[in-house]
Amino acid sequence: MISDIPTFIRENTRVLAPSHVPELQLYLADDAVSLWQLTEEQLGELGLPPPFWAFAWAGGQALARYVLDHPEIVRGQSVLDVASGSGLVAIAAMKAGAASALAIDIDAFASHAAILNAELNSVSVQTSDADPVGQPTDAQVILVGDLFYDRDLAPRVLDWLIAQQNAGKRVLIGDPGRTYLPRDKLELIAAYDIPVTRALEDAEVKRAAVWRLR
């Protein structure tokens, strides 16, 4: 068992700057597969999802970069970072002047990672491991990084985001070209070439974009 998740995170990651958001620091893993196997061994479970919280994914980096470069999007607003992983996007939002940021991810490790990473960057974020899709939210801005990789999940997320935008929320999506990204429903607003880990992405660089709903 892993009785102390923050200690596990600190002991199995390094403090590094994401490649496209160098002004921030995160606890990041050097080796995806090794950390994945270690987590399964420590928890005594097989078939766990990858430790998404231990990497700065290209979609999240694109979204964080855009928010930092356009702080007016979140300044003074309440922000929801969906599928937050490391908490990178929520942290970027707070750095850009958001009134509050909730980093939400169904992986319980992600909440601990987001809190540790927020501390590294001298900001405070709230966390939750509840599934937000299909649920109402009080957040004024909804930021979604790299969540259109699953065939069944993608339409649920899209329907929810459309409903949230219709309710007056601002919605932005960061994505590096995942299979189930609904491009016909989106408008491209920015794109970046982001260095990534070949073991995770089978590439050295990913073209990651920021989108808004049409």
Secondary structure as the mmCIF struct_conf table of DSSP 4:
data_model
#
loop_
_struct_conf.conf_type_id
_struct_conf.id
_struct_conf.beg_label_comp_id
_struct_conf.beg_label_asym_id
_struct_conf.beg_label_seq_id
_struct_conf.end_label_comp_id
_struct_conf.end_label_asym_id
_struct_conf.end_label_seq_id
BEND BEND1 SER A 3 SER A 3
HELX_RH_AL_P HELX_RH_AL_P1 ILE A 5 GLU A 11
TURN_TY1_P TURN_TY1_P1 ASN A 12 ASN A 12
STRN STRN1 ARG A 14 LEU A 16
TURN_TY1_P TURN_TY1_P2 SER A 19 HIS A 20
TURN_TY1_P TURN_TY1_P3 PRO A 22 GLU A 23
BEND BEND2 LEU A 24 LEU A 24
STRN STRN2 LEU A 26 LEU A 28
BEND BEND3 ASP A 30 ASP A 30
HELX_RH_AL_P HELX_RH_AL_P2 ALA A 32 LEU A 43
TURN_TY1_P TURN_TY1_P4 GLY A 44 GLY A 44
BEND BEND4 LEU A 46 GLY A 47
HELX_LH_PP_P HELX_LH_PP_P1 LEU A 48 PRO A 50
HELX_RH_3T_P HELX_RH_3T_P1 PHE A 52 ALA A 54
BEND BEND5 PHE A 55 PHE A 55
HELX_RH_AL_P HELX_RH_AL_P3 ALA A 58 ASP A 69
HELX_RH_3T_P HELX_RH_3T_P2 PRO A 71 ILE A 73
TURN_TY1_P TURN_TY1_P5 VAL A 74 GLY A 76
STRN STRN3 SER A 78 VAL A 82
TURN_TY1_P TURN_TY1_P6 ALA A 83 ALA A 83
TURN_TY1_P TURN_TY1_P7 GLY A 85 GLY A 87
HELX_RH_AL_P HELX_RH_AL_P4 LEU A 88 LYS A 95
TURN_TY1_P TURN_TY1_P8 ALA A 96 GLY A 97
BEND BEND6 ALA A 99 ALA A 99
STRN STRN4 SER A 100 ILE A 104
BEND BEND7 ILE A 106 ASP A 107
HELX_RH_AL_P HELX_RH_AL_P5 ALA A 108 LEU A 120
TURN_TY1_P TURN_TY1_P9 ASN A 121 SER A 122
STRN STRN5 GLN A 126 SER A 128
BEND BEND8 ALA A 130 ALA A 130
TURN_TY1_P TURN_TY1_P10 VAL A 133 GLY A 134
BEND BEND9 GLN A 135 GLN A 135
BEND BEND10 GLN A 140 GLN A 140
STRN STRN6 VAL A 141 GLY A 145
BEND BEND11 ASP A 146 ASP A 146
TURN_TY1_P TURN_TY1_P11 ARG A 151 ASP A 152
HELX_RH_AL_P HELX_RH_AL_P6 LEU A 153 ASN A 166
TURN_TY1_P TURN_TY1_P12 ALA A 167 GLY A 168
STRN STRN7 ARG A 170 ASP A 175
BEND BEND12 PRO A 176 PRO A 176
TURN_TY1_P TURN_TY1_P13 THR A 179 TYR A 180
HELX_RH_3T_P HELX_RH_3T_P3 ARG A 183 LYS A 185
STRN STRN8 LEU A 186 PRO A 195
HELX_RH_AL_P HELX_RH_AL_P7 ARG A 198 GLU A 201
BEND BEND13 ASP A 202 GLU A 204
STRN STRN9 VAL A 205 LEU A 213
#
